[in-house]
């Protein structure tokens, strides 16, 4: 028995079972209204309108309340949240991404159930909206134009230990002081913003004929902050945003340093190779503009190991955008909530994650990471692979659907399946050393991880062995569907198959395959329906979901955040913590 694993076994009784950490997912769904004959693209409904229609359909499905910081955001009785995930300047354009986050849960099985319930909720909302608009929703990671989006995974884990924890907390204190300074410096910018809105802001209003026209800033108070800001001329908006970015630039610089060099050092060292290589098992597949098939569109877009994610358009493996929001975007209302950054356990967000439809792939994606994090926290890392050049290795592996490309590691040059095999073997030894009562779902994670590895390995040995992977490995299933087309089929026809694989409707190609093979489903219909309206009993979201069910739609005004809700207004306002 490995000594470190034995030590972890003794700790497990007091700290809980394996793969039982808090975890969650955020998934961006692409929306698309089909262009009917005679209707120009410019006349298609805007992203904000589509989002509003989807939210209205979701409100008919279950109780929901608006967010504390974003009135357009919805927090649901299921414990999740819905957000329009795009820059405000794009809200008036067609299309758009609707992001739905799961509630926080403590097991991969529950997270898969919550994610499947969200898929069903979004699919039904789109069908409801389609009575008026021909709306399609895709759960994928890239569109026909090459834009990359998809899902992100979140896991609670140790941010640092020993001296590094002291260094981390020192930076938290520094950032808190910088947050206060930035807040004070931004007040003149905000004052200027509201002054300019009063002088130049315009709003659409309905004329007697029913058409929209521009008028002065009448009824400005009835508009949301984003609508007020959008009423300014473009050059004014750019100037104001530039000033705010300048004010918060020092905070961003320090956050970037902490994210790259201080926080989650062990995870970035030992988990990265597993994340990079798992695209061979859990990648969604993608056909690029040159007709090349790749294992993962998200992997091909990765350009840095750890960063803010989106601040300058970067696409990192480890994302710290939620820290940016904490110290910048929410400063005006949440200075006190910065204390949560002091905790030894923080949220690790992973951006290298495709949106899966295959339930086996999605479960393994979640369960394997949670188990490897257990091993890292226990110090059982001697058999883990360390990549020499993570970003280059990510591109090399993701571009090779033949699964033969090798990348340099501390164990020599290895391909994706060889890296996965090393992690899988180490995980088996680790779980075997833990007492059965403390293993939790670890045995199930190993069984399904092995199954997924075996079907992909079978294809690697014989390219004709695709049937065992159909409906279980997204990229292989999609590749097989594309191969069924006529050999002279052009790129547009093949790309249509790529995109329609992800469509969340009975016409979606994966949905058709799953309907024909019930064995692909790991979560029962009853569990999906249950999680659609209530979070698991052991979830931190349980109290949030109960409060929303009790007060949504009542006389008392209610808004919510992940950690608390606000009831009432003015002097009657009351904050209720969920911790």
C-alpha positions in Angstrom: 0.0 0.0 0.0 1.3 3.5 -1.0 2.2 5.4 2.2 0.6 8.6 1.1 -2.6 6.8 0.0 -2.7 5.1 3.4 -2.4 8.4 5.1 -5.2 9.8 3.0 -7.3 6.7 3.9 -7.0 7.6 7.6 -8.0 11.2 6.8 -11.0 10.2 4.7 -13.1 9.2 7.7 -13.0 12.7 9.1 -13.0 14.7 5.9 -15.5 12.7 3.9 -15.5 10.3 1.0 -13.6 10.4 -2.3 -15.0 12.4 -5.2 -17.3 14.3 -2.8 -16.0 17.8 -3.2 -18.3 20.7 -4.3 -18.5 21.0 -8.0 -20.5 22.6 -10.7 -20.7 23.4 -14.4 -21.5 26.5 -16.5 -22.7 25.7 -20.1 -23.2 28.2 -22.9 -25.9 27.2 -25.3 -25.8 28.8 -28.8 -29.2 30.2 -30.1 -30.0 30.5 -33.7 -33.2 31.7 -35.4 -33.5 30.2 -38.9 -33.7 32.9 -41.6 -37.0 32.5 -43.3 -37.3 33.4 -47.1 -37.8 37.1 -47.6 -36.3 38.1 -44.2 -33.0 39.8 -44.1 -30.4 38.9 -41.4 -30.7 42.4 -40.0 -34.4 41.8 -39.4 -33.8 38.7 -37.3 -34.6 39.0 -33.5 -31.7 40.3 -31.4 -29.9 38.2 -28.9 -31.5 40.1 -26.0 -35.0 39.5 -27.4 -34.2 35.7 -27.8 -32.8 35.6 -24.3 -35.9 37.3 -22.9 -38.2 34.9 -24.6 -36.2 31.9 -23.3 -36.3 33.3 -19.8 -40.1 33.8 -20.0 -40.5 30.2 -21.0 -38.2 29.1 -18.1 -40.3 31.2 -15.7 -43.4 29.3 -16.9 -41.6 26.1 -16.1 -40.4 26.9 -12.5 -40.1 29.8 -10.0 -37.2 32.2 -10.6 -35.9 35.5 -9.3 -33.6 38.2 -10.7 -29.9 38.5 -9.7 -28.7 41.0 -7.2 -26.1 42.4 -9.5 -27.7 41.7 -12.9 -31.5 42.2 -13.3 -31.4 40.2 -16.5 -29.9 37.1 -14.7 -32.3 34.5 -13.4 -31.8 32.3 -10.3 -33.9 29.2 -10.4 -35.8 27.0 -7.9 -33.6 24.2 -9.2 -30.6 26.0 -7.7 -29.1 27.0 -11.0 -28.8 30.3 -12.8 -29.4 31.7 -16.3 -27.4 34.5 -17.9 -27.1 36.2 -21.3 -23.4 35.5 -21.9 -22.3 38.1 -24.4 -20.9 41.6 -24.3 -23.7 44.2 -23.9 -22.7 45.7 -27.3 -23.7 42.5 -29.0 -27.2 42.2 -27.4 -28.8 44.0 -30.3 -27.3 41.5 -32.9 -29.0 38.2 -33.9 -28.0 35.0 -32.1 -26.3 35.0 -28.8 -25.2 32.6 -26.0 -27.4 31.6 -23.1 -25.4 30.4 -20.1 -27.0 28.1 -17.6 -25.1 27.1 -14.4 -25.9 24.0 -12.4 -26.4 24.2 -8.7 -23.4 23.3 -6.5 -23.4 19.5 -5.8 -21.0 17.0 -4.1 -20.8 14.1 -6.6 -20.3 13.6 -10.3 -23.5 11.5 -10.6 -25.6 14.4 -9.1 -23.8 16.9 -11.3 -24.6 14.8 -14.4 -28.3 14.6 -13.3 -28.4 18.4 -12.8 -26.7 19.0 -16.2 -29.2 16.7 -18.0 -32.1 18.5 -16.3 -30.8 21.8 -17.6 -30.4 20.4 -21.1 -34.0 19.3 -21.0 -35.1 22.7 -19.6 -33.3 24.6 -22.3 -34.6 22.3 -25.0 -38.2 22.7 -23.8 -37.8 26.5 -23.5 -36.6 26.6 -27.1 -39.6 24.5 -28.3 -41.9 27.0 -26.5 -40.3 30.0 -28.2 -40.3 28.2 -31.5 -44.1 28.6 -31.6 -43.4 32.2 -32.6 -39.8 31.9 -33.9 -38.0 29.0 -35.6 -35.4 28.8 -32.8 -32.7 26.2 -32.5 -30.5 25.7 -29.5 -27.1 23.9 -29.8 -25.1 22.5 -27.0 -21.7 22.7 -28.7 -18.3 24.5 -28.4 -17.9 26.4 -31.7 -20.1 27.7 -34.5 -19.7 27.8 -38.3 -17.8 31.0 -38.0 -15.2 29.6 -35.7 -16.3 31.4 -32.5 -15.4 29.3 -29.4 -17.6 29.0 -26.3 -19.1 25.9 -24.5 -18.8 24.9 -20.9 -16.5 25.4 -17.9 -16.1 23.1 -14.9 -15.7 24.2 -11.3 -14.2 22.3 -8.4 -13.6 23.3 -4.8 -10.0 22.5 -3.9 -7.0 23.7 -1.9 -5.7 26.9 -3.3 -2.3 26.7 -1.6 -0.6 25.1 1.4 2.2 26.1 3.9 4.2 29.1 2.9 2.4 29.5 -0.3 -0.9 29.9 1.5 0.6 32.7 3.5 1.8 34.3 0.3 -1.6 33.8 -1.3 -3.4 35.5 1.7 -0.9 38.4 1.6 -1.9 39.0 -2.0 -5.6 38.8 -1.0 -5.0 41.6 1.5 -3.2 43.6 -1.2 -6.1 43.0 -3.6 -8.6 44.1 -1.1 -6.8 47.4 -0.5 -6.6 47.8 -4.3 -10.3 47.0 -4.6 -11.1 49.9 -2.3 -8.7 52.3 -4.1 -10.2 51.3 -7.5 -13.7 51.8 -6.2 -12.9 55.3 -5.1 -11.1 56.1 -8.4 -14.0 54.8 -10.4 -16.6 57.1 -8.8 -15.7 60.1 -11.0 -16.0 57.9 -14.1 -19.5 56.7 -13.0 -20.5 60.3 -12.3 -19.4 61.3 -15.7 -21.3 58.3 -17.2 -24.6 59.3 -15.6 -24.0 62.9 -16.7 -23.4 61.9 -20.3 -26.5 59.7 -20.2 -28.6 62.7 -19.0 -27.1 64.8 -21.8 -26.9 62.4 -24.8 -28.9 59.3 -23.8 -31.8 58.3 -26.1 -34.4 55.6 -25.8 -36.7 53.9 -28.3 -40.4 54.6 -27.9 -43.5 53.6 -29.9 -45.1 56.1 -32.2 -48.8 56.1 -32.9 -48.3 53.8 -35.8 -46.6 51.3 -33.5 -43.1 51.7 -34.9 -40.0 52.5 -32.8 -38.5 55.9 -32.9 -35.8 57.8 -31.0 -36.6 60.4 -28.4 -34.9 62.0 -25.5 -34.1 60.4 -22.2 -37.8 60.0 -21.1 -38.5 57.3 -18.6 -34.8 56.5 -18.3 -35.5 55.1 -14.8 -37.5 52.3 -16.3 -34.5 51.0 -18.2 -31.8 48.6 -17.0 -28.2 50.0 -16.4 -27.0 48.2 -19.6 -29.8 49.8 -21.7 -28.9 53.2 -20.3 -25.2 52.7 -21.1 -26.1 51.4 -24.6 -28.1 54.6 -25.2 -24.8 56.6 -25.4 -22.9 57.1 -28.7 -20.4 54.4 -29.5 -17.3 56.6 -29.1 -18.5 57.7 -25.7 -19.0 54.1 -24.5 -15.5 53.2 -25.7 -14.0 56.1 -23.9 -15.8 55.4 -20.6 -14.9 51.6 -20.8 -11.3 52.5 -21.5 -11.2 54.8 -18.4 -12.7 52.0 -16.2 -10.2 49.5 -17.6 -7.4 51.9 -16.8 -8.6 52.3 -13.2 -8.7 48.5 -12.7 -5.6 47.6 -14.6 -3.3 47.4 -11.5 -5.8 44.9 -10.0 -5.9 42.8 -13.1 -2.1 42.7 -13.2 -1.9 41.5 -9.6 -4.7 39.0 -10.2 -2.9 37.7 -13.3 0.3 37.2 -11.3 -1.5 35.3 -8.5 -3.4 33.1 -10.9 -0.2 32.2 -12.9 2.3 31.9 -10.1 0.7 31.5 -6.7 -2.7 29.9 -6.7 -3.3 26.2 -7.4 0.4 25.5 -8.1 0.0 21.7 -7.5 -3.1 21.4 -9.6 -1.5 23.2 -12.5 1.5 21.0 -12.3 -0.1 17.6 -11.9 -3.6 17.9 -13.4 -2.8 19.6 -16.7 -1.6 16.5 -18.6 -4.8 14.7 -17.6 -7.0 17.6 -18.9 -5.0 17.9 -22.1 -5.1 14.2 -22.9 -8.7 13.6 -21.9 -9.9 15.2 -25.2 -9.2 11.8 -26.7 -12.1 10.5 -24.5 -14.3 13.5 -23.8 -13.7 15.8 -26.8 -16.8 16.9 -28.7 -15.1 16.9 -32.1 -15.1 19.7 -34.7 -14.8 20.2 -38.5 -12.7 23.3 -39.2 -12.9 25.7 -42.2 -10.2 23.7 -44.0 -12.2 20.4 -43.6 -9.9 19.0 -41.0 -11.4 17.1 -38.1 -10.2 17.9 -34.6 -10.9 16.2 -31.3 -11.8 19.4 -29.5 -12.6 22.9 -30.7 -11.9 24.3 -27.1 -8.5 22.7 -27.1 -7.5 24.2 -30.4 -8.4 27.7 -29.1 -6.2 27.4 -25.9 -3.4 30.0 -25.9 -2.3 30.1 -22.2 -2.1 27.9 -19.2 -3.8 30.2 -16.7 -5.4 33.6 -17.1 -8.5 35.8 -16.6 -10.3 34.3 -19.6 -11.8 36.9 -21.9 -10.2 40.1 -20.5 -8.0 40.4 -23.6 -9.6 37.5 -25.5 -7.3 34.9 -24.0 -8.4 31.2 -23.8 -6.8 29.6 -20.8 -6.9 26.0 -19.4 -7.4 27.4 -15.9 -9.7 30.4 -15.8 -9.7 33.2 -13.1 -12.5 35.3 -14.6 -14.7 34.8 -11.5 -11.9 36.5 -9.4 -11.9 39.4 -11.8 -15.6 39.8 -11.3 -15.1 39.6 -7.5 -12.5 42.3 -7.3 -13.7 44.5 -10.2 -17.3 44.1 -11.5 -18.9 43.6 -8.1 -16.8 46.0 -6.0 -19.7 48.5 -5.5 -21.9 46.0 -3.8 -19.7 43.3 -2.4 -16.6 44.6 -0.7 -17.4 42.5 2.4 -17.8 39.3 0.3 -14.1 39.5 -0.6 -13.5 37.7 2.7 -14.4 34.5 0.9 -11.1 34.8 -1.0 -9.3 34.2 2.4 -10.4 30.6 2.6 -7.9 27.8 2.0 -10.3 26.1 -0.3 -11.3 28.0 -3.4 -13.0 27.4 -6.7 -10.8 26.0 -9.5 -12.3 26.8 -12.9 -11.4 24.7 -15.9 -11.8 26.2 -19.4 -10.5 23.3 -21.4 -13.9 21.5 -21.4 -16.1 20.6 -24.3 -19.9 20.5 -24.1 -20.8 16.8 -24.1 -24.0 15.1 -25.2 -22.7 11.6 -24.5 -23.5 10.9 -20.8 -20.6 8.5 -20.3 -18.1 11.0 -21.6 -19.6 13.8 -19.4 -19.6 11.6 -16.3 -15.9 10.5 -16.9 -14.9 14.1 -17.5 -16.3 15.2 -14.1 -15.5 12.1 -12.1 -11.9 11.7 -13.2 -11.0 15.3 -12.4 -12.5 15.1 -8.9 -10.6 11.8 -8.2 -7.3 13.2 -9.4 -7.8 16.3 -7.2 -8.3 13.9 -4.3 -4.9 12.3 -5.2 -3.2 15.7 -5.5 -4.5 16.8 -2.1 -3.3 13.5 -0.6 0.2 14.0 -2.1 -0.1 10.8 -4.3 1.4 12.3 -7.5 4.6 10.4 -8.2 3.1 8.6 -11.2 1.4 11.7 -12.7 2.5 13.1 -16.0 4.0 16.6 -16.4 3.9 18.2 -19.8 7.0 20.1 -21.0 5.0 22.6 -23.1 1.3 22.4 -22.1 -0.2 24.8 -24.8 1.7 23.2 -27.7 0.8 19.7 -26.4 -2.8 20.7 -26.2 -2.9 21.7 -29.9 -0.9 18.7 -31.0 -3.2 16.2 -29.3 -6.4 17.9 -30.2 -5.5 18.1 -33.9 -4.8 14.3 -34.2 -8.0 12.2 -34.3 -5.8 9.2 -35.3 -4.5 9.3 -31.7 -0.8 8.7 -32.6 0.7 12.1 -31.9 3.2 12.1 -29.0 4.2 15.0 -26.8 7.2 15.5 -24.5 6.6 14.7 -20.8 8.6 13.8 -17.7 8.2 10.1 -18.8 9.3 10.7 -22.4 7.1 11.2 -25.4 3.6 9.9 -24.8 0.3 10.0 -26.8 -3.1 10.9 -25.3 -4.2 7.4 -24.5 -0.8 6.5 -22.9 -1.1 9.6 -20.6 -4.7 8.6 -19.7 -3.6 5.1 -19.0 -1.0 6.3 -16.5 -3.5 8.4 -14.6 -6.0 5.6 -14.7 -3.5 3.1 -13.3 -2.4 5.5 -10.6 -6.1 6.1 -9.6 -6.8 2.4 -9.3 -3.9 2.0 -6.9 -5.0 5.0 -4.9 -8.6 3.9 -4.6 -7.6 0.4 -3.6 -5.6 1.8 -0.7 -8.7 3.6 0.7 -11.1 1.8 3.0 -14.3 0.8 1.1 -16.6 3.0 3.3 -14.6 6.1 2.2 -14.5 5.4 -1.5 -17.8 7.0 -2.4 -18.3 7.0 -6.1 -14.6 6.4 -6.8 -15.2 2.8 -7.9 -17.9 3.8 -10.3 -15.6 6.6 -11.7 -12.9 4.0 -12.3 -15.3 1.6 -14.0 -16.7 4.2 -16.4 -13.3 5.7 -17.0 -11.9 2.3 -17.9 -14.9 1.6 -20.2 -14.4 4.9 -22.1 -10.7 4.4 -22.4 -11.2 0.8 -23.7 -13.6 1.8 -26.5 -11.3 4.6 -27.7 -8.3 2.3 -27.5 -10.2 -0.3 -29.6 -10.7 2.3 -32.3 -7.0 3.3 -32.0 -6.0 -0.3 -32.8 -8.6 -0.8 -35.5 -10.3 2.1 -37.2 -13.2 -0.1 -38.1 -14.0 -0.6 -34.4 -16.4 2.4 -34.0 -19.7 0.8 -33.0 -18.8 0.3 -29.3 -18.1 4.1 -29.1 -21.3 5.3 -30.8 -23.2 7.5 -28.4 -20.5 7.2 -25.7 -17.7 9.2 -27.3 -18.9 12.4 -28.8 -16.0 13.0 -31.3 -16.0 9.4 -32.5 -19.8 9.4 -32.9 -19.7 12.7 -34.9 -16.8 11.4 -37.0 -18.8 8.3 -37.8 -21.8 10.3 -38.8 -19.7 12.5 -41.1 -18.2 9.5 -42.7 -21.7 8.2 -43.6 -22.1 11.1 -46.0 -21.4 10.8 -49.7 -17.6 10.9 -50.3 -18.2 13.9 -52.6 -20.2 15.9 -50.0 -18.9 19.4 -49.7 -17.8 21.2 -46.6 -21.1 22.9 -46.0 -22.9 19.5 -45.9 -20.4 18.0 -43.6 -20.4 21.1 -41.3 -24.2 20.8 -41.1 -23.8 17.3 -39.7 -21.2 18.6 -37.3 -23.6 21.3 -36.0 -26.8 19.3 -36.0 -25.2 16.7 -33.9 -25.5 19.2 -31.0 -29.1 20.4 -31.6 -31.3 20.1 -28.5 -34.4 19.0 -30.3 -35.9 15.7 -31.5 -34.3 16.5 -34.8 -30.8 16.7 -33.3 -28.6 13.9 -34.6 -27.3 12.8 -31.1 -30.9 13.0 -29.8 -32.0 10.7 -32.5 -29.2 8.2 -31.7 -30.0 8.3 -28.0 -33.7 7.7 -28.6 -32.8 4.6 -30.6 -30.5 3.2 -27.8 -31.9 3.7 -24.3 -28.7 2.0 -22.8 -26.8 5.3 -23.5 -28.7 7.0 -20.7 -27.0 7.0 -17.3 -29.7 9.2 -15.6 -33.3 8.1 -15.4 -36.2 10.3 -16.6 -37.5 10.5 -13.0 -34.2 11.9 -11.7 -34.0 14.4 -14.5 -37.5 15.7 -13.7 -36.7 15.9 -10.0 -33.4 17.8 -10.5 -35.2 20.1 -12.9 -37.1 21.7 -10.0 -35.1 20.9 -6.8 -31.4 20.7 -6.0 -30.0 17.7 -4.1 -30.6 17.7 -0.4 -26.9 17.9 0.5 -26.2 20.9 -1.9 -25.5 24.4 -0.7 -28.1 25.3 -3.3 -30.9 23.7 -1.3 -31.7 26.8 0.8 -31.5 29.0 -2.2 -33.9 26.8 -4.2 -36.3 26.7 -1.2 -36.3 30.4 -0.8 -37.0 31.0 -4.5 -39.9 28.5 -4.5 -41.4 30.2 -1.4 -41.0 33.9 -2.4 -40.8 34.1 -6.2 -43.9 35.8 -7.6 -45.1 37.0 -4.2 -45.5 40.5 -2.8 -42.0 40.7 -1.4 -39.3 41.7 -3.8 -36.6 39.0 -4.0 -33.2 39.0 -5.7 -30.5 36.4 -5.3 -26.8 35.6 -5.6 -24.9 32.4 -5.2 -24.2 32.9 -1.6 -27.2 35.0 -0.4 -30.6 36.5 -1.2 -32.0 40.0 -0.6 -35.7 40.2 0.5 -37.6 43.5 0.5 -36.6 47.0 -0.4 -35.4 50.2 1.4 -35.5 50.0 5.2 -37.2 46.6 5.0 -34.4 45.1 3.0 -33.0 41.9 4.6 -30.0 39.8 3.5 -30.3 36.0 3.9 -27.0 34.0 3.8 -27.0 30.5 2.3 -23.8 29.3 4.0 
